[in-house]
């Protein structure tokens, strides 16, 4: 007990001297500064900030060229269902399953590593780097060799976008449309949290055997002019957490540390007395 008591006295003296060096004014200044830095302002949160009441911005949609591992839906329609049945790889039993992305993958045409799809009767067709419209025209030309007055429709059924980071519902969402904007993808993810960085959202895009990483500023109207405003299949959006949120988390840890130190001093003071 004598040894323990002798150890308590130097520790208590050290803690008292350490806290004594911090005046009440200093502590107030530190806490006030941390509080200010942890506040969010509309300048860092609002999208498309501008002093103009009305803006007209020209869009720059970028056309997507089909890549290997994409899945295409190719359908041929005609007045004679029996004739087009040879060209379609879906049956009436598959109609009720079309809303399921897994069934779209199973019943669609996957672009192989050579950039081709294998259509029944028609055979191999090179589709890599072609747009959906160009693929439709290509298939239409081939189908016209076998059928009269047939209509071909082509869609990408593997159009998905992943949103990660500081958003409400991170994950992968399928896009059932020919195009989608960055705001539509973020909306599908439940929008950014208040602590998410809006001035440098990272977009990761696969282009051939390379990955392109771009920082996008959602607070500027110039984002609409960006060639990355319209998303491509398999794009990934990553939202970083702002410094304000980190400060808030660290402030909570700092408060726990101060509380632990204060409790320790009280216990040691009580035991010493």
C-alpha positions as CSV (number, residue, x, y, z in Angstrom):
1,X,0.0,0.0,0.0
2,X,2.9,2.3,0.7
3,X,4.4,1.7,-2.7
4,X,1.0,2.3,-4.4
5,X,0.5,5.5,-2.5
6,X,3.9,6.7,-3.4
7,X,3.1,6.1,-7.1
8,X,-0.2,8.0,-6.9
9,X,1.4,11.2,-5.6
10,X,3.7,11.8,-8.6
11,X,0.9,10.9,-11.0
12,X,-1.5,13.2,-9.3
13,X,1.1,16.0,-9.3
14,X,1.8,15.5,-13.0
15,X,-1.8,15.6,-14.0
16,X,-2.5,18.7,-11.9
17,X,0.5,20.5,-13.3
18,X,-0.5,19.6,-16.9
19,X,-4.0,20.9,-16.5
20,X,-2.8,24.0,-14.7
21,X,-0.9,25.1,-17.8
22,X,-4.2,25.3,-19.6
23,X,-6.2,28.2,-18.5
24,X,-10.0,28.4,-18.8
25,X,-9.6,30.9,-21.7
26,X,-7.3,28.5,-23.6
27,X,-9.7,25.6,-23.2
28,X,-12.6,27.8,-24.4
29,X,-10.6,28.9,-27.5
30,X,-9.7,25.4,-28.4
31,X,-13.3,24.1,-28.1
32,X,-14.7,27.1,-29.9
33,X,-12.2,26.6,-32.8
34,X,-13.1,22.9,-33.1
35,X,-16.8,23.7,-33.1
36,X,-16.4,26.3,-35.9
37,X,-14.4,24.0,-38.1
38,X,-17.0,21.2,-37.6
39,X,-19.8,23.3,-38.9
40,X,-21.2,22.8,-42.4
41,X,-22.1,25.8,-44.7
42,X,-24.4,26.0,-47.7
43,X,-21.4,26.8,-49.8
44,X,-20.0,23.4,-49.3
45,X,-23.3,21.5,-49.4
46,X,-25.6,22.9,-52.1
47,X,-25.4,21.6,-55.7
48,X,-25.0,23.7,-58.9
49,X,-24.3,26.9,-57.0
50,X,-24.8,30.1,-59.1
51,X,-25.9,33.7,-58.6
52,X,-28.0,33.4,-61.8
53,X,-31.8,32.8,-61.4
54,X,-31.8,30.8,-64.7
55,X,-29.1,28.9,-66.5
56,X,-29.0,27.3,-70.0
57,X,-26.1,24.9,-70.2
58,X,-25.3,22.8,-73.3
59,X,-25.0,19.1,-72.6
60,X,-22.1,17.0,-73.8
61,X,-23.4,13.4,-73.9
62,X,-20.8,10.9,-74.7
63,X,-21.7,7.8,-76.7
64,X,-20.7,4.5,-75.2
65,X,-19.0,1.8,-77.3
66,X,-19.9,-1.7,-76.2
67,X,-17.1,-3.6,-74.4
68,X,-16.3,-7.2,-73.7
69,X,-18.4,-8.7,-70.9
70,X,-21.3,-6.4,-71.6
71,X,-24.7,-8.1,-72.0
72,X,-27.0,-7.2,-74.9
73,X,-30.6,-7.9,-75.4
74,X,-31.4,-8.5,-79.1
75,X,-35.0,-9.0,-80.1
76,X,-36.5,-9.5,-83.5
77,X,-40.2,-8.8,-84.1
78,X,-42.3,-9.7,-87.1
79,X,-45.9,-10.5,-88.1
80,X,-44.9,-14.1,-88.1
81,X,-43.9,-15.2,-84.6
82,X,-42.8,-18.6,-85.7
83,X,-40.2,-17.1,-88.0
84,X,-38.6,-14.7,-85.5
85,X,-38.5,-17.5,-82.9
86,X,-35.3,-18.8,-84.5
87,X,-33.6,-15.5,-83.9
88,X,-34.7,-14.8,-80.4
89,X,-33.2,-16.6,-77.5
90,X,-36.1,-15.9,-75.1
91,X,-39.5,-17.8,-74.9
92,X,-42.9,-16.8,-73.6
93,X,-41.9,-18.4,-70.2
94,X,-39.1,-15.9,-69.8
95,X,-41.3,-12.8,-70.1
96,X,-42.2,-12.8,-66.4
97,X,-38.6,-13.0,-65.4
98,X,-37.3,-10.1,-67.5
99,X,-37.4,-7.7,-64.5
100,X,-34.7,-9.7,-62.8
101,X,-31.1,-8.6,-63.6
102,X,-30.0,-12.2,-63.3
103,X,-32.5,-13.4,-65.9
104,X,-31.4,-10.5,-68.2
105,X,-27.8,-11.8,-67.9
106,X,-28.9,-15.4,-68.7
107,X,-31.1,-14.6,-71.6
108,X,-28.9,-11.9,-73.1
109,X,-25.9,-12.0,-75.5
110,X,-22.6,-11.6,-73.6
111,X,-19.9,-9.8,-75.6
112,X,-16.9,-12.2,-75.6
113,X,-13.3,-11.2,-75.1
114,X,-12.9,-10.9,-78.9
115,X,-15.7,-8.3,-78.8
116,X,-18.3,-10.4,-80.7
117,X,-21.7,-11.9,-80.1
118,X,-23.0,-15.1,-81.6
119,X,-26.5,-14.8,-83.0
120,X,-28.6,-17.8,-84.0
121,X,-28.5,-18.4,-87.8
122,X,-26.7,-15.1,-88.3
123,X,-23.5,-16.2,-86.6
124,X,-20.7,-14.1,-85.2
125,X,-21.0,-10.3,-85.3
126,X,-18.2,-7.9,-84.2
127,X,-19.8,-5.3,-81.9
128,X,-17.0,-4.0,-79.7
129,X,-16.7,-0.2,-79.6
130,X,-20.0,0.1,-81.5
131,X,-22.9,2.1,-80.0
132,X,-26.3,0.4,-79.4
133,X,-27.7,2.2,-82.5
134,X,-24.9,0.9,-84.7
135,X,-25.3,-2.6,-83.4
136,X,-29.0,-2.5,-84.1
137,X,-28.4,-1.3,-87.7
138,X,-25.8,-4.1,-88.1
139,X,-28.2,-6.8,-86.8
140,X,-31.0,-5.3,-88.9
141,X,-29.0,-5.6,-92.0
142,X,-28.3,-9.3,-91.3
143,X,-31.9,-10.1,-90.4
144,X,-33.2,-8.5,-93.5
145,X,-31.3,-11.3,-95.5
146,X,-33.7,-13.8,-93.9
147,X,-36.9,-12.0,-93.1
148,X,-39.1,-9.3,-94.6
149,X,-40.5,-6.4,-92.6
150,X,-38.8,-7.6,-89.4
151,X,-37.8,-5.0,-86.7
152,X,-34.7,-5.4,-84.5
153,X,-34.3,-3.8,-81.1
154,X,-31.0,-3.8,-79.1
155,X,-30.5,-2.8,-75.5
156,X,-27.7,-3.0,-72.9
157,X,-29.0,-5.0,-70.0
158,X,-25.8,-4.9,-68.0
159,X,-25.9,-1.1,-67.4
160,X,-25.1,-0.8,-63.8
161,X,-23.4,2.0,-61.7
162,X,-21.8,1.5,-58.2
163,X,-21.9,4.3,-55.7
164,X,-19.6,4.0,-52.6
165,X,-18.5,6.1,-49.7
166,X,-20.4,8.7,-47.7
167,X,-23.9,8.2,-49.2
168,X,-27.1,7.0,-47.5
169,X,-27.4,3.7,-49.5
170,X,-24.1,2.7,-51.0
171,X,-24.2,-0.2,-53.5
172,X,-24.8,-1.1,-57.1
173,X,-27.9,-0.1,-59.1
174,X,-29.0,-1.2,-62.5
175,X,-30.0,1.5,-65.0
176,X,-33.0,0.7,-67.1
177,X,-32.5,3.5,-69.5
178,X,-30.3,4.4,-72.4
179,X,-28.4,6.9,-70.4
180,X,-28.1,8.2,-66.8
181,X,-26.5,11.3,-65.2
182,X,-24.3,11.5,-62.2
183,X,-27.2,13.1,-60.2
184,X,-29.5,10.2,-61.1
185,X,-27.0,7.7,-59.8
186,X,-26.5,9.6,-56.5
187,X,-30.3,9.9,-56.2
188,X,-30.6,6.1,-56.5
189,X,-28.1,5.8,-53.7
190,X,-30.2,8.0,-51.4
191,X,-28.1,11.2,-52.0
192,X,-24.9,12.2,-50.2
193,X,-24.8,12.4,-46.5
194,X,-24.3,16.0,-45.1
195,X,-20.7,15.0,-44.4
196,X,-19.9,13.9,-47.9
197,X,-17.5,15.9,-50.0
198,X,-19.3,17.5,-53.0
199,X,-16.4,19.3,-54.5
200,X,-14.3,16.3,-55.5
201,X,-16.5,13.2,-56.1
202,X,-14.3,10.6,-57.7
203,X,-15.6,8.8,-60.9
204,X,-13.8,5.6,-61.9
205,X,-14.3,4.5,-65.5
206,X,-13.0,1.5,-67.3
207,X,-11.7,2.2,-70.8
208,X,-10.2,-0.9,-72.4
209,X,-7.5,-2.2,-70.2
210,X,-7.2,1.1,-68.2
211,X,-9.1,2.8,-65.4
212,X,-9.7,6.6,-65.6
213,X,-10.1,8.4,-62.2
214,X,-11.7,11.9,-62.4
215,X,-12.6,14.4,-59.7
216,X,-16.0,16.1,-60.2
217,X,-17.3,19.2,-58.4
218,X,-21.0,18.9,-57.8
219,X,-21.3,22.4,-56.5
220,X,-20.4,24.0,-59.8
221,X,-22.8,24.2,-62.8
222,X,-19.8,23.3,-65.0
223,X,-20.4,19.7,-64.0
224,X,-23.2,19.6,-66.6
225,X,-20.7,20.5,-69.3
226,X,-18.4,17.7,-68.2
227,X,-18.0,14.7,-70.6
228,X,-18.4,12.6,-67.4
229,X,-21.8,14.0,-66.5
230,X,-23.5,11.2,-68.4
231,X,-22.4,7.9,-66.9
232,X,-21.3,4.8,-68.7
233,X,-22.0,1.1,-67.8
234,X,-19.8,-0.1,-64.9
235,X,-18.9,3.4,-63.7
236,X,-18.1,3.7,-60.0
237,X,-18.7,6.9,-58.0
238,X,-16.8,7.3,-54.7
239,X,-17.8,10.0,-52.2
240,X,-15.2,11.0,-49.6
241,X,-16.0,12.1,-46.0
242,X,-15.3,15.8,-45.4
243,X,-12.9,17.1,-42.7
244,X,-15.8,18.5,-40.8
245,X,-17.2,15.1,-40.2
246,X,-13.8,13.8,-39.1
247,X,-13.5,16.8,-36.7
248,X,-16.8,16.0,-35.2
249,X,-15.8,12.4,-34.6
250,X,-12.5,13.4,-33.1
251,X,-14.3,16.0,-30.9
252,X,-16.3,13.1,-29.4
253,X,-13.1,11.2,-28.7
254,X,-11.5,14.3,-27.3
255,X,-14.4,14.8,-24.9
256,X,-14.1,11.2,-23.7
257,X,-10.4,11.7,-23.0
258,X,-11.0,14.8,-21.0
259,X,-13.8,13.1,-19.1
260,X,-11.4,10.1,-18.3
261,X,-8.7,12.5,-17.2
262,X,-11.0,14.5,-14.9
263,X,-12.4,11.3,-13.4
264,X,-8.9,10.0,-12.8
265,X,-7.9,13.2,-11.0
266,X,-11.0,13.1,-8.8
267,X,-10.4,9.5,-7.9
268,X,-6.7,10.1,-7.1
269,X,-7.5,13.2,-5.1
270,X,-10.1,11.4,-3.1
271,X,-7.7,8.5,-2.4
272,X,-4.9,10.9,-1.5
273,X,-7.0,12.7,1.0
